[in-house]
């Protein structure tokens, strides 16, 4: 008998952790962090989890034998499969034993490592990757793939299919088990610049005649219907009317949006000034020949914050692209010529930039919720008021809307559908109730049979 147990992503957006057991094979589908649940107990940087036992005690990590670093027992899990590099699907793997294989797309691995090496705040033993004085240390055991590759893990054959999402390297899985096929969408959309990949996945999932489908439902409420093309057109109109500095806030992972702002800036005779972290991710993605832009492009600036310490990963960017590095004072002197990517965490830099009258701020991500974090929206608005920056919001979601979700479920035709990654599973179940399938809103920690 094949069993599914949902240890996260139930009645919530993020924190996906799904245990799939088939004969003598056990794998986890994603192992993400839930930001909202952590905030119930922690307030970084004042108090935060130091090791896995704290999160296990609070019920934020599942009790699975031998899974964690401080557990001396042999692992009961054969592998962890990631759908994409967002923290709400990946982050808690830092507490997992380094010997357990991690499966993901090659581009997803690059994104995960680049973000981890440019981040701080975790103890050395819980870092997924870090830059040492002489090299890059990656203690985890990564196994990568591309669409078309198939992997065999015991009794389970894994078929990854590339899908469109708000980050590159996003995959869905078709899992062939002894009890039939199980399909897991991860996060996906059908209105993005590579929507054809998501449609191809739906077609392949349909051909597999699955017993069960595990599908996200983020946008069952508050769906954003705009496409990336429409976002680009709207942003371009706003930028063309702005006489002075344009600032923009969007997710670090959203490479499509980064490319959109680059193209808008170029079209309007401006330079895109990206953050150092964004530049480092683009720099690392060159290893995958991922098509974005060159960091030495004359239309690109790399914004360097005013701070005392320069980390090794920052030095790598600065040493290779010194001619494109710009400080707050540089931005101040060319305000009508720049589109600056600046998040809430860059607001201290406004002291040097001093946006002039006529400058604006474009928020191009969900408000106030974002997959990587919750923006402290009120504080952001206070900064914008202080700087005299009116706020525009233009966004296209990384998730399928209700019609798209219903179409995908109907097309795939699974006998059972498990709805996750949504705060409104009952609404989703009722909306899908006229489909010829069993809609299940799983309970966290409960085991479900697939046969």
N, C-alpha and C positions, 0 to 999 in steps of 0.2 A: 504493500500500500504506500502511495506517495502522500506525504504530509506537508502542509504549509502552516507555519506559525508566524504571526505578524507581531514583531517586537517594537515596532515604531511606524510612524506614518499613518496611524489610525486616528481618524477624527482630527487630524492636524495637518498643516502644511510643513513638510520636512521631517527629518528624523527617520527616514525609511530604513528599516532593518527587518528583512523577511527571511526566515529560515525554511529552506527546502530540503526535505529528507526523502531519499529514494533508496530502498534496500540498504546497502552499507555505505552510501554516499550522502554527505551533508554539506550543503553550500549556503552561504548567506548572499542575498541579493541586496546590495548597498549596505552601508553601515554609517549612517549619517547622524549629524548633531541636530538636536532640536533646540533652537535658540530660546523660544518662549518658555519651554520647561526649565532650561538652565536658569533663566532670569527669575524664576520663582524662588530660587535658593541662593543665587550668586549675584554679586555686583562687582564686576571687574573694573579696575584692577585691585579693589580692596579685598575681595574674597572671591576665589575661583577654585575649581577642582584641581587638586595637585596630583592625584593618581586615580586609577580605575575604581578602587574600593569606595571612594566617595560617591561616584556616579552609580555604582551598583547598589549601594545603600539607599540612594534616593529613587531607585527604579528607572534611572535614565539609561543604564546599560543592562542588557539581559543577563541572567545567570546561566551561562553556557560553559560547561566543563572544559577546562584547559585552554580557553580562548585568549585569556589576558596575560600580560607579561609577568605579573606577580604570581600567577597560578602555576605551580610546578607540575601539575598533571598534564598528561598528553592531550593535545588538542582533539576535540570531538568534531571539529569543522575541517573539511578538506580544502576549502578555498572561499574567497570573497569576490563577488563580481560587482564591479561598479558600472552604473549606467553613464555617469558623466561626472565632471570634476567639481560640481558645486558642493560646498561644505555640508549642506543638509543631506547629502548622500554619501559623503566620504569621511568627514572629519574624525569621527570616533575610532577610525582604524588606527590612530596613533596609540591607542591603548592595547592593541592586539599584538600577539607574538609576531616577531619579525619573520619567523619561518613559515607562517601561513601564506600561501600564494595569493596575490592580488591580481585579478584579471580586469583589464580595461583596454580601451583603444589607445593607440600610440600617442595621439594628440592629447588625449585626456591625461595620460601619464606626464607629458611635458607640462601641461597646465598645472597639475597637482604639485609637481616638484618646483616649478618656478614660483608659485604662490608661497609654498612652504619655505623655500630658501630666502624669500624676501620678507618673511613674517617674523615676529618675535613674540615672546610671552609664554612659550612652552618650555618645560624642563628638557634638557638635552636628551634624556632617555625616551621622551615621548615625541621627539621630532620625527616626522616622516622623512625629512631630508634636511641637510644643513650644509653650509659652506664652511670648510675648515681653512686653515691658512694655506694649505697646499692643494686641496682638491675638494670635490663634492662628495659628501658621505650620504649614501642612500642605503640604510640598513634593511629596508623592506624588500620583499621578494616580489617584484612585478613581472607579470606575464602579459604581453600585449598582443593585439590582433588588429585586423582591419576587416571591413565588410567582405564576406566571402570566405573568410577563415572559419573553420569549425574546430572546436576543442572537445576532447573527451575527458570527462572527470568521472571515473568509476562507471556507474550505470547511467550517467547523464551526459547527453551530447548537447553542447552549447553552440548555438548559431547566432552570432551577433549581427544586427542590421543597423546601419547608420540612420539616425533620425535628425530632424531639424529641431534645434532648441536654441536658447539664448547664450550658448557657449559652444565652441567647437568640441569635437570629440565625443558627442552624445550618441549613445547606442541604446536600442531596445534588444531584448533577448527572446529567441525562440528556443525553448528548453525541451528536448526530447527525452522523456523519462520512461520507466517501465510501466507507468500507469497512464501513459498518453502524453500529449504535448501541452506544455504550459507556456503562455506568452506573457512577458513583462514589458510594459511600455517605457518604464522610467518616466522622464519628463519629455514631452514632445509637443509640436505645434504643426499646423497645416497652412499657416498664413505667412511663414517666414521666407527668406530668400532662397532656401533650399527645401521647399515644401515637397518637391518631388521625391526626396529621400524618405520622408514620412509616409507618403502614399505607397512607395515601393515596399516599405515595411508592412503596411496594412495588407497589401496584396500577398506578400509572402506568408504572413501570419494566417490569412484566410486559407491559403493552399495547405497549410499544416493541419487543418481541422482540429483545433485545440480543444482539450477538455476544459481548460481554465484560462481566463485572461485576468491579469492584474493590471489595472489601469489607473492613472492619476486623474484627479478631478479638481485641480487648483481653481480653474476659472468657471466652476459651476455657478459662482456668484461674482459680480464685479468684472465681467469679461471685458477685455480690451479688444476691440475689433480691428484696430488699425494694423496695416501691414508695414514692413520696414520701408518699402518704397514711399508710402504715405507719410511716414515719420520723417523721412529724408526731405520730402517736398515741403512739409510744414516747417521744419527746422531751417531750411534754406530761406524761406520767406521771412522768418523772424530775424535771421542773421543779416539778411540783405537790408533790413530796415534799421539795424542797430548802428548808431554812429560811433560808439566807443567800444570798450571791452565786452566780449561775450564770454561768460563762464558757463560750464556745463557739468552736471553731475549724472553719472551713470555707472552701472556695475563694472567692477574690475574685470569680471569674466566675460562681459558682453562684447566680444570682438566684432560682431556685426555692427553694433552701435558705435564702436570706436572707428570702424571703417566709414560709417555713415558721416560722422562728424569730420573726419579727415576730408572726405569728398565735398562736403558742404563748405568747409573752410577754404579749400582750394578753389572751388567755384566762385566764392565771394572774395577772392583776393586776399585771404588771410592765411596765417600759419596755424596749424594745430599744435598747441603746447600740451603734451600729454604728461602724466605723472611718471615719476621714476619707476614705480612698480609696473605700470602699463608698458613702459618701454622695455623693462626686463622680460616681461612675458612675451612681447613681440620678438625680442632678441632670441629667446629660447625657441619660439615657434619656427624660427628660420631653419632649425634642424629637421623639422617635418616638412619643409618647403611649403608652409602654409601661406596662402596668398593674401597678404595684407598690404604692406608698403615697406620700403626700406627706411631704417632709422636715420640714414644720412641724407634722406630726401630733403631738398631745400625748403619744402613746405612743412617740415616737421621741426618742432622744438621739444626738448626734454626738460621739463620743469624741475628744478632742484630747490627743494625747501631750504630755508635757513635753519641749520642745526649744527651741533657741535661734532657729531660723530658721522663718519661716512663708512657704511658697511661694505664688506667685500663685494657683494652683488651689485651695489651702487657704483663702486669703483670700476667694476668691469664695464658697466654701461658708459660711465664718464670717460674712461680711458679709450674706448673704441669710438665714441661719438662726441668728443669734446666740443667740436665746432657747432653742435646743435643744442648744447646745454644752455639753459637760460635761467636766471634767478628772478626773484620778485622785482628787483629794481629794473632788470631788463624788460620785464613785462610792463612795468609802469611807464616806460619810455616809448612803448609802441602799442598803446591800448587799442587803437582803431585797426590794427593789423593782426590781431591775435584772437583765436578761439581757445580758451584755456579750460582743460579738464580739471575740475576742482570739486572735491567732495566736502562734506561737513568737516572732515578731519584736516582739510587744508585751510580752514578759515583764519587761523592765526597769521597766515601769509598775507592776508589783506592789509596788514599794517605796513608792509613794504610795497604791495601792489597799488594800494590806494585807488580803487576804481573811480573813474571820473563820472560826472553826471552824464547820463545817456547809456551807461553800461547796464547789462541785463544778466539774469541767471536762467538757464534752461535746465529743468529737472527732467531727466529722460529715463526714469525708472519708476516702478510702482511706488506709490506714496500712501502711507508711510512705510509699508512693508516691502522688504527686499529679500531675495533668497539667501543672501549672505549675512544680512544683519537687519536690524530695525533702525532706521534713521531716527534720531531724536529730532523730530520735525519742528517742534516748537523752538528749540535752540537754533536750528538752521534758519528759521524765519526771523529770529532775533538778529542773527548775523546779517541777513540780507537787508533788514530794516536799517541797521546801523550803517551799512555800506551804500544804502540807497539803490539796491538792486531789485527791481520788480521780477516776479517769478513767473515763468512760463512752464507748463508741463506738457510734454509730448512723449508718448510712449507706445511701444508695441510689445505685447506680452510674449513671453517665451513658452506659453502653455496653450493647448487647444481650447477653443471656446465650446460652449454647450452643444451647439449643432455639430461641430467637428467630433466631439467625444461620442455623441450618439451615432453618428455615421460610422466611426471607427468600430464601435462595439457591434453594430448591425452587420458591417462588412465581415469582420473577423469571425463572427458566428460561434463563439465559444459556448459550451454548455453552462459554465458557471463564470460569473464576472465578479471579481473582488475589487471594490472601490477603495482607493487609498489616496493619500496626499491631498486631502480636502477637509475643510472644517465643517462641511455640510453634507455628510454622506447620506443622510435621510432624504434630503432634497434631491440629490443625484439619483438615488434609488427610485424615487417616485417619478422623476423625469424620464427615467429609462424603463418604467414599468410596463410599457406597451410592447417592448421587445420580447422576442421569443427566446429568453434566456433567464437563468436564475441570478438575480442581482443580490450580492452579499456584501453587507457593510461589516467587515470583520471586527472582532473584539480583541484588543491587545492581549497577547499572551495565550490566546485560545488556539488550539490545533484544529485544522480543517483537512479532511481527506479529499484527495483527488483520485478518481478511479472511474 
